[in-house]
Amino acid sequence: MEDKVGLMLPCNVIVQESGSGDVEVAAIDPVASMQAIDNPALMRAAQTVRDKLSRVIGQLAQDAAAA
């Protein structure tokens, strides 16, 4: 959809454990990252990536709460 956009999508995800044993998962919003590029197809792809990242992070939060 855009040459070299693969450098930005998929987004980087950080998983880190604190000293107390809590685990944090963070990701950059791909839609916000792609706003500077005027390409509707790219924005649709970024929204798809955002939705998938949100589902995964939400499921991790539910799994952690259930544990």
N, CA, C and O of each residue as an XYZ file, in Angstrom:
268
protein
N       0.809     -1.198      0.000
C       0.000      0.000      0.000
C       0.852      1.261      0.000
O       0.493      2.260     -0.623
N       1.973      1.214      0.696
C       2.917      2.334      0.736
C       4.316      1.744      0.849
O       4.573      0.879      1.686
N       5.209      2.220      0.001
C       6.588      1.756      0.045
C       7.208      2.058      1.417
O       7.104      3.178      1.917
N       7.826      1.095      1.995
C       8.546      1.199      3.276
C       7.656      1.324      4.508
O       8.172      1.505      5.611
N       6.337      1.235      4.354
C       5.465      1.355      5.527
C       5.672      0.173      6.472
O       5.326      0.248      7.651
N       6.230     -0.901      5.959
C       6.527     -2.049      6.810
C       7.448     -1.706      7.965
O       7.533     -2.454      8.938
N       8.132     -0.592      7.864
C       8.954     -0.133      8.978
C       8.107      0.285     10.170
O       8.580      0.295     11.307
N       6.845      0.633      9.903
C       5.979      1.127     10.957
C       4.867      0.163     11.332
O       4.362      0.222     12.453
N       4.474     -0.721     10.431
C       3.422     -1.695     10.713
C       3.967     -3.086     10.475
O       4.665     -3.238      9.472
N       3.745     -4.089     11.242
C       2.976     -3.998     12.469
C       3.725     -3.220     13.538
O       4.943     -3.054     13.477
N       2.989     -2.761     14.489
C       3.563     -1.922     15.540
C       4.423     -2.726     16.492
O       4.225     -3.924     16.690
N       5.362     -2.043     17.060
C       6.172     -2.662     18.102
C       5.314     -2.871     19.338
O       4.441     -2.064     19.660
N       5.581     -3.961     20.012
C       4.891     -4.283     21.258
C       5.955     -4.498     22.319
O       6.961     -5.165     22.078
N       5.728     -3.931     23.492
C       6.662     -4.080     24.608
C       5.988     -4.898     25.696
O       4.851     -4.623     26.078
N       6.691     -5.898     26.188
C       6.237     -6.704     27.321
C       7.326     -6.603     28.373
O       8.474     -6.978     28.131
N       6.956     -6.089     29.554
C       7.960     -5.960     30.607
C       7.373     -6.347     31.955
O       6.191     -6.137     32.230
N       8.222     -6.911     32.774
C       7.828     -7.334     34.121
C       8.436     -6.379     35.130
O       9.616     -6.035     35.049
N       7.614     -5.955     36.085
C       8.106     -5.065     37.137
C       8.736     -5.894     38.252
O       8.659     -7.122     38.251
N       9.344     -5.215     39.181
C       9.962     -5.900     40.312
C       8.962     -6.654     41.167
O       9.324     -7.621     41.837
N       7.699     -6.220     41.151
C       6.663     -6.876     41.953
C       6.067     -8.084     41.239
O       5.227     -8.785     41.802
N       6.497     -8.331     40.000
C       5.979     -9.466     39.256
C       4.835     -9.136     38.318
O       4.387    -10.002     37.567
N       4.346     -7.879     38.345
C       3.309     -7.471     37.401
C       3.909     -7.405     35.996
O       5.084     -7.076     35.827
N       3.099     -7.718     35.006
C       3.546     -7.665     33.621
C       2.739     -6.600     32.892
O       1.513     -6.555     33.000
N       3.431     -5.748     32.154
C       2.792     -4.699     31.367
C       3.010     -4.994     29.889
O       4.117     -5.332     29.470
N       1.937     -4.862     29.099
C       1.998     -5.007     27.647
C       1.560     -3.671     27.061
O       0.486     -3.168     27.389
N       2.388     -3.097     26.195
C       2.081     -1.801     25.597
C       2.345     -1.858     24.094
O       3.250     -2.558     23.637
N       1.543     -1.112     23.333
C       1.713     -1.044     21.883
C       1.361      0.357     21.404
O       0.512      1.029     21.991
N       2.009      0.785     20.351
C       1.704      2.071     19.738
C       0.434      1.929     18.910
O       0.219      0.893     18.282
N      -0.401      2.946     18.901
C      -1.629      2.940     18.118
C      -1.266      3.075     16.637
O      -0.771      4.121     16.217
N      -1.507      2.029     15.844
C      -1.122      2.087     14.433
C      -1.909      3.130     13.630
O      -1.391      3.670     12.653
N      -3.136      3.414     14.024
C      -3.922      4.427     13.307
C      -3.282      5.799     13.501
O      -3.141      6.558     12.542
N      -2.898      6.119     14.723
C      -2.238      7.396     14.992
C      -0.909      7.479     14.243
O      -0.545      8.546     13.749
N      -0.192      6.379     14.157
C       1.100      6.361     13.474
C       0.971      6.604     11.974
O       1.890      7.138     11.353
N      -0.142      6.224     11.395
C      -0.324      6.310      9.945
C      -1.065      7.560      9.483
O      -1.266      7.731      8.281
N      -1.476      8.437     10.392
C      -2.269      9.605     10.019
C      -1.543     10.551      9.071
O      -2.187     11.271      8.308
N      -0.238     10.560      9.106
C       0.514     11.479      8.252
C       0.535     11.034      6.793
O       0.923     11.807      5.918
N       0.124      9.800      6.523
C       0.145      9.265      5.163
C      -1.278      9.279      4.608
O      -2.181      8.679      5.190
N      -1.470      9.951      3.506
C      -2.792     10.081      2.892
C      -3.045      8.885      1.976
O      -2.820      8.941      0.767
N      -3.521      7.802      2.592
C      -3.787      6.585      1.833
C      -4.910      5.830      2.549
O      -4.660      5.193      3.572
N      -6.134      5.889      2.035
C      -7.270      5.241      2.696
C      -7.081      3.731      2.906
O      -7.509      3.198      3.930
N      -6.452      3.045      1.963
C      -6.226      1.604      2.114
C      -5.295      1.340      3.292
O      -5.489      0.388      4.047
N      -4.295      2.183      3.439
C      -3.371      2.042      4.559
C      -4.082      2.284      5.882
O      -3.824      1.585      6.862
N      -4.976      3.268      5.921
C      -5.715      3.535      7.152
C      -6.617      2.358      7.517
O      -6.771      2.044      8.697
N      -7.208      1.711      6.528
C      -8.026      0.524      6.806
C      -7.151     -0.593      7.375
O      -7.555     -1.281      8.313
N      -5.964     -0.774      6.818
C      -5.043     -1.792      7.328
C      -4.601     -1.451      8.752
O      -4.514     -2.334      9.605
N      -4.325     -0.186      9.005
C      -3.931      0.246     10.348
C      -5.058     -0.001     11.343
O      -4.801     -0.397     12.480
N      -6.300      0.227     10.932
C      -7.450     -0.029     11.813
C      -7.553     -1.518     12.122
O      -7.851     -1.899     13.254
N      -7.308     -2.363     11.117
C      -7.326     -3.811     11.336
C      -6.256     -4.220     12.347
O      -6.511     -5.031     13.237
N      -5.061     -3.656     12.203
C      -3.978     -3.948     13.154
C      -4.366     -3.465     14.542
O      -4.150     -4.173     15.526
N      -4.945     -2.249     14.634
C      -5.371     -1.715     15.932
C      -6.387     -2.642     16.592
O      -6.280     -2.938     17.782
N      -7.372     -3.100     15.822
C      -8.405     -3.978     16.361
C      -7.803     -5.285     16.885
O      -8.183     -5.763     17.954
N      -6.877     -5.853     16.139
C      -6.250     -7.117     16.565
C      -5.401     -6.920     17.817
O      -5.450     -7.736     18.736
N      -4.623     -5.840     17.855
C      -3.817     -5.562     19.048
C      -4.719     -5.351     20.268
O      -4.420     -5.837     21.358
N      -5.810     -4.631     20.078
C      -6.737     -4.380     21.185
C      -7.337     -5.682     21.712
O      -7.447     -5.876     22.923
N      -7.721     -6.569     20.801
C      -8.289     -7.858     21.218
C      -7.278     -8.683     21.999
O      -7.613     -9.267     23.029
N      -6.051     -8.731     21.515
C      -5.026     -9.525     22.192
C      -4.729     -8.952     23.572
O      -4.678     -9.693     24.553
N      -4.533     -7.647     23.655
C      -4.227     -7.026     24.953
C      -5.417     -7.163     25.896
O      -5.230     -7.401     27.090
N      -6.635     -7.017     25.382
C      -7.826     -7.214     26.215
C      -7.933     -8.640     26.743
O      -8.310     -8.855     27.895
N      -7.604     -9.607     25.902
C      -7.649    -11.008     26.347
C      -6.586    -11.277     27.398
O      -6.825    -12.017     28.352
N      -5.411    -10.681     27.227
C      -4.368    -10.835     28.244
C      -4.832    -10.281     29.589
O      -4.596    -10.887     30.634
N      -5.490     -9.132     29.552
C      -5.992     -8.523     30.790
C      -7.041     -9.420     31.443
O      -7.040     -9.587     32.663
N      -7.947    -10.005     30.631
C      -8.960    -10.905     31.184
C      -8.318    -12.155     31.783
O      -8.709    -12.606     32.860
N      -7.333    -12.711     31.081
C      -6.645    -13.900     31.590
C      -5.926    -13.601     32.909
O      -5.929    -14.421     33.827
N      -5.315    -12.422     32.989
C      -4.607    -12.049     34.215
C      -5.582    -11.864     35.374
O      -5.289    -12.248     36.506
N      -6.743    -11.273     35.086
C      -7.737    -11.052     36.140
C      -8.321    -12.375     36.638
O      -8.676    -12.504     37.809
N      -8.414    -13.341     35.749
C      -8.990    -14.641     36.115
C      -7.987    -15.517     36.868
O      -8.373    -16.470     37.545
N      -6.718    -15.192     36.748
C      -5.686    -16.048     37.388
C      -5.584    -15.831     38.874
O      -4.769    -16.473     39.536
